[in-house]
């Protein structure tokens, strides 16, 4: 687990105990880190980087709504990365984005 992920886990644990300041720190730092991840994910599928903020907000909303599902004994990074991956995919589906790959015999 990286130093950043260790901090995120500490902040999320504190937030789950009612520490609003810790939750604010977590959301701000996670949003900053997610922007790069989302931008790269969108670029990988040929989507516009202008959609980055929308996807980051979708991820943060999902994290907020599902934070009770995070196992406090496990690393938080993979949990967040999984949510991010699916939100990038959801964004592409909503936009009707399709990647066409030739299938040859």
ZAGURO-461733 format. One record per residue (C-alpha): residue number from 1; x, y, z. Coordinates in nm, 3 decimals. Example, Ala and Ser with C-alpha at 12.3 -4.5 7.8 and 13.67 -1.06 7.14 Angstrom:
<pts>
- nr | east | north | up
- 1 | 1.230 | -0.450 | 0.780
- 2 | 1.367 | -0.106 | 0.714
</pts>
This chain:
<pts>
- nr | east | north | up
- 1 | 0.000 | 0.000 | 0.000
- 2 | 0.138 | 0.343 | -0.092
- 3 | 0.175 | 0.629 | 0.152
- 4 | -0.120 | 0.802 | -0.008
- 5 | -0.335 | 0.492 | 0.024
- 6 | -0.235 | 0.457 | 0.387
- 7 | -0.352 | 0.813 | 0.450
- 8 | -0.674 | 0.751 | 0.260
- 9 | -0.743 | 0.443 | 0.471
- 10 | -0.678 | 0.636 | 0.793
- 11 | -0.899 | 0.924 | 0.681
- 12 | -1.177 | 0.689 | 0.567
- 13 | -1.170 | 0.499 | 0.896
- 14 | -1.192 | 0.829 | 1.084
- 15 | -1.472 | 0.946 | 0.854
- 16 | -1.667 | 0.628 | 0.919
- 17 | -1.640 | 0.713 | 1.289
- 18 | -1.790 | 1.058 | 1.223
- 19 | -1.483 | 1.277 | 1.157
- 20 | -1.609 | 1.514 | 0.886
- 21 | -1.273 | 1.692 | 0.851
- 22 | -1.101 | 1.360 | 0.775
- 23 | -1.367 | 1.279 | 0.516
- 24 | -1.315 | 1.619 | 0.353
- 25 | -0.937 | 1.557 | 0.337
- 26 | -0.999 | 1.212 | 0.189
- 27 | -1.237 | 1.338 | -0.080
- 28 | -1.014 | 1.627 | -0.183
- 29 | -0.700 | 1.416 | -0.205
- 30 | -0.877 | 1.126 | -0.378
- 31 | -1.030 | 1.363 | -0.634
- 32 | -0.688 | 1.502 | -0.717
- 33 | -0.541 | 1.154 | -0.766
- 34 | -0.842 | 1.028 | -0.959
- 35 | -0.822 | 1.305 | -1.218
- 36 | -0.502 | 1.160 | -1.362
- 37 | -0.631 | 0.804 | -1.350
- 38 | -0.957 | 0.900 | -1.523
- 39 | -0.783 | 1.116 | -1.783
- 40 | -0.557 | 0.822 | -1.875
- 41 | -0.852 | 0.582 | -1.881
- 42 | -1.051 | 0.808 | -2.110
- 43 | -0.750 | 0.859 | -2.338
- 44 | -0.698 | 0.483 | -2.359
- 45 | -1.043 | 0.443 | -2.516
- 46 | -1.015 | 0.756 | -2.732
- 47 | -1.263 | 0.964 | -2.531
- 48 | -1.239 | 1.336 | -2.469
- 49 | -1.045 | 1.448 | -2.161
- 50 | -1.318 | 1.709 | -2.110
- 51 | -1.527 | 1.434 | -1.948
- 52 | -1.274 | 1.386 | -1.668
- 53 | -1.450 | 1.597 | -1.402
- 54 | -1.787 | 1.431 | -1.465
- 55 | -1.637 | 1.085 | -1.421
- 56 | -1.440 | 1.190 | -1.111
- 57 | -1.760 | 1.321 | -0.954
- 58 | -1.940 | 0.994 | -1.041
- 59 | -1.660 | 0.802 | -0.870
- 60 | -1.672 | 1.019 | -0.558
- 61 | -2.050 | 0.980 | -0.536
- 62 | -2.016 | 0.602 | -0.568
- 63 | -1.744 | 0.597 | -0.301
- 64 | -1.970 | 0.800 | -0.071
- 65 | -2.272 | 0.576 | -0.128
- 66 | -2.076 | 0.252 | -0.097
- 67 | -1.821 | 0.342 | 0.170
- 68 | -1.987 | 0.099 | 0.410
- 69 | -1.881 | -0.187 | 0.177
- 70 | -1.509 | -0.115 | 0.215
- 71 | -1.346 | -0.374 | 0.441
- 72 | -1.136 | -0.168 | 0.683
- 73 | -0.883 | -0.451 | 0.708
- 74 | -0.809 | -0.440 | 0.335
- 75 | -0.624 | -0.181 | 0.124
- 76 | -0.842 | 0.106 | 0.005
- 77 | -0.658 | 0.166 | -0.324
- 78 | -0.785 | -0.141 | -0.511
- 79 | -1.138 | -0.077 | -0.384
- 80 | -1.133 | 0.277 | -0.522
- 81 | -0.962 | 0.167 | -0.845
- 82 | -1.237 | -0.089 | -0.904
- 83 | -1.505 | 0.175 | -0.861
- 84 | -1.313 | 0.410 | -1.094
- 85 | -1.278 | 0.145 | -1.363
- 86 | -1.650 | 0.073 | -1.367
- 87 | -1.742 | 0.441 | -1.367
- 88 | -1.519 | 0.503 | -1.671
- 89 | -1.692 | 0.212 | -1.845
- 90 | -2.035 | 0.344 | -1.742
- 91 | -1.947 | 0.684 | -1.886
- 92 | -1.850 | 0.532 | -2.219
- 93 | -2.173 | 0.331 | -2.232
- 94 | -2.384 | 0.639 | -2.159
- 95 | -2.211 | 0.827 | -2.438
- 96 | -2.267 | 0.541 | -2.681
- 97 | -1.894 | 0.500 | -2.724
- 98 | -1.795 | 0.181 | -2.899
- 99 | -1.458 | 0.043 | -2.988
- 100 | -1.456 | -0.163 | -3.303
- 101 | -1.196 | -0.433 | -3.335
- 102 | -1.165 | -0.641 | -3.650
- 103 | -1.216 | -1.010 | -3.600
- 104 | -1.034 | -1.210 | -3.857
- 105 | -1.066 | -1.580 | -3.930
</pts>
